[in-house]
Amino acid sequence: MIGVVVPAHEEEEVIGACLQSLRRAACCPGLKGEQVMMIVSLDSCTDATGTIARGMGATTVDVRARNVGKARAHGAQVALDAGARWLAFTDADSTVASDWFTVQLAQGTDAVCGTVTVQDWGSYDECLRQQHHETYTDRDGHRHVHGANLGVSAHAYRLAGGFRPLKSSEDVDLVRSLHNSGASISWTAAPRVVTSARRNFRAPGGFGAALERVALTHAATPMQGAS
């Protein structure tokens, strides 16, 4: 069985699209009927995120911590207790490709670090979009770590000690622990995930926060020739 964990804090507007994409991926012929357990870690949610998730067949667990590391770890433990052999992780504001699980497993490694794509840049200007496209490595051999596109075997996850209770960069910390424990890691662009560029991001050190920092730096840089 495969367990997929989605941490969520007040995500009623986007959780439906995320889970719908996971349901499609769970039906991929390449899985040969293997069960996929969807787990949404409701971290201090007061909106309809949980109701929507349960209505779409997900298992929900309550975590009142405002801590994405704890949310991912709690969801992962539920999957492990249910017998999952592989753990996949994405974010509530992301959607995965229909072959996402299959492609992760096809790498044949202990862990898989994938890339992300942004389709809707919202209020960000063209300069930031262009800079991102020029500096982001969306190909095999990259060294990006995204909680929105991450997979790990149950054995390797346990050996590495799992997610630590970090408010951000919990994914980077886990991958570092996986490396230190001797796990084989695939740095691949094959498993596709589309994520958002929303400015009301949840993790202070995540992808959304990184985009905002770049945008602020760009805005503060005087134009050439300006007084």
C-alpha positions in Angstrom: 0.0 0.0 0.0 1.1 3.6 -0.7 0.4 6.4 1.7 0.2 10.0 0.5 0.2 12.8 3.1 -1.0 16.3 2.6 -0.5 18.9 5.4 -3.3 21.5 5.4 -4.1 24.7 7.3 -7.3 26.5 6.2 -7.1 25.0 2.7 -10.8 24.7 1.7 -10.3 26.6 -1.5 -7.6 24.3 -2.9 -7.8 20.9 -1.2 -10.4 19.6 -3.6 -8.3 20.0 -6.7 -5.3 18.5 -4.9 -7.2 15.4 -3.8 -8.9 15.0 -7.2 -5.4 14.8 -8.8 -4.3 12.2 -6.2 -7.4 10.1 -6.9 -6.6 10.1 -10.6 -3.0 9.2 -9.9 -4.2 6.4 -7.6 -6.0 4.9 -10.6 -2.9 4.8 -12.8 -2.7 1.4 -14.6 1.0 1.3 -13.7 0.1 0.7 -10.0 -1.6 -2.6 -11.0 -4.3 -2.0 -8.4 -2.1 -1.2 -5.4 -4.1 0.7 -2.8 -3.4 4.3 -2.2 -4.3 5.8 1.2 -4.8 9.6 1.1 -4.2 11.3 4.5 -4.8 15.0 5.1 -3.2 16.3 8.3 -5.5 19.1 9.4 -3.2 21.5 11.2 -5.4 23.9 13.3 -8.1 24.1 10.6 -11.3 26.0 11.4 -12.7 26.0 7.9 -14.2 23.2 5.7 -10.9 21.6 4.7 -11.7 18.4 6.7 -15.2 18.1 5.5 -14.1 18.4 1.9 -11.3 15.9 2.4 -13.4 13.3 4.0 -16.0 13.7 1.3 -13.4 12.8 -1.3 -12.3 9.7 0.5 -9.3 11.0 2.5 -8.5 10.0 6.0 -8.1 13.1 8.2 -6.1 13.5 11.3 -6.1 16.6 13.6 -2.8 18.3 14.5 -3.0 21.5 16.5 0.5 22.8 16.2 0.8 25.2 13.2 3.9 23.2 12.4 4.3 21.6 9.0 7.0 19.2 10.2 4.6 17.8 12.9 1.7 17.7 10.4 3.7 15.7 7.8 5.2 13.4 10.5 1.7 12.7 12.0 0.3 11.8 8.7 3.2 9.6 7.8 2.8 7.7 11.0 -0.8 7.0 10.2 0.2 5.6 6.9 3.0 3.5 8.4 0.6 2.1 11.0 -1.7 1.2 8.2 1.0 -0.8 6.4 2.3 1.6 3.8 5.5 0.5 2.0 6.0 3.9 0.3 5.2 7.4 1.5 4.5 10.2 -0.9 4.1 13.9 0.1 2.6 16.9 -1.6 0.9 20.2 -0.6 -2.7 21.3 -0.5 -2.1 24.0 -3.1 -0.6 21.5 -5.6 -1.8 19.0 -8.1 0.1 15.9 -9.2 0.3 14.2 -12.6 -1.8 11.1 -13.3 1.3 8.9 -13.3 2.9 10.5 -10.2 3.0 7.5 -7.9 4.0 5.2 -10.7 6.9 7.4 -11.8 8.2 7.8 -8.2 8.3 4.1 -7.7 9.9 3.5 -11.1 13.0 5.4 -10.0 14.0 2.3 -8.0 15.6 4.4 -5.2 14.9 4.8 -1.5 13.7 8.4 -2.0 12.6 10.6 -4.8 13.0 14.4 -4.9 11.0 16.0 -7.8 10.6 19.5 -9.2 7.6 21.8 -9.3 6.0 23.9 -12.0 4.0 27.1 -11.6 1.3 27.8 -14.1 -0.6 30.7 -12.5 1.8 33.4 -11.3 -1.0 35.6 -10.0 0.1 39.1 -9.1 3.8 38.5 -9.7 5.2 40.5 -12.6 6.9 39.1 -15.8 10.4 39.9 -14.6 10.1 37.5 -11.6 8.6 34.8 -13.8 11.4 35.2 -16.3 14.0 35.1 -13.5 12.5 32.0 -12.1 12.5 30.2 -15.4 16.2 31.2 -16.0 17.4 30.1 -12.5 15.3 27.1 -11.6 16.6 23.7 -12.7 13.7 21.6 -14.0 15.6 18.6 -15.2 17.2 15.4 -13.9 20.1 16.0 -11.7 18.6 19.1 -10.0 19.1 19.7 -6.3 15.7 21.1 -5.3 13.8 19.7 -2.4 10.0 20.3 -2.3 7.6 18.9 0.2 5.1 19.2 -2.7 6.9 16.5 -4.7 8.6 14.0 -2.4 8.6 10.3 -2.0 10.4 7.8 0.3 10.2 4.2 1.2 8.9 3.3 4.6 12.1 1.6 5.5 14.3 4.6 4.6 11.9 7.0 6.3 12.1 5.1 9.5 15.9 4.7 9.3 16.3 8.5 8.8 14.1 9.3 11.8 11.2 10.8 9.9 10.2 14.5 9.8 11.4 16.6 12.7 9.0 19.2 14.2 10.2 22.2 12.1 7.9 25.0 11.0 9.7 25.1 7.6 12.4 23.4 5.7 11.3 20.1 7.2 11.6 18.5 3.8 15.2 19.7 3.4 16.0 18.4 6.8 14.5 14.9 6.0 16.4 14.6 2.8 19.6 15.5 4.6 18.9 12.8 7.1 18.1 10.3 4.3 21.5 11.1 2.7 23.3 10.8 6.0 21.7 7.4 6.7 22.9 6.1 3.3 19.6 6.2 1.4 19.7 6.3 -2.4 18.0 9.4 -3.7 16.8 10.2 -7.2 16.9 13.8 -8.2 14.5 13.7 -11.0 12.1 15.9 -13.0 10.0 12.9 -14.1 7.2 13.0 -11.5 5.3 16.2 -12.3 3.6 18.5 -9.8 2.0 21.9 -10.4 2.1 24.2 -7.4 0.8 27.7 -6.7 2.7 31.0 -6.5 0.3 32.3 -3.8 1.4 35.1 -1.7 -0.5 33.9 1.4 1.9 31.0 1.7 1.8 28.8 4.8 5.5 27.8 5.5 7.8 30.7 6.3 10.7 29.0 4.6 8.9 27.3 1.7 8.6 27.8 -2.0 6.0 30.6 -1.7 8.2 32.5 0.8 11.2 32.1 -1.5 9.3 33.6 -4.4 8.2 36.5 -2.2 11.8 37.2 -1.1 12.9 37.3 -4.7 10.1 39.7 -5.6 10.9 42.0 -2.7 14.6 42.0 -3.6 13.7 42.8 -7.3 11.4 45.6 -6.2 14.1 47.2 -4.0 16.7 47.1 -6.7 17.0 50.5 -8.5 16.6 50.4 -12.3 19.9 51.0 -14.1 20.3 54.7 -14.8 17.7 55.7 -12.2 18.6 58.4 -9.7 
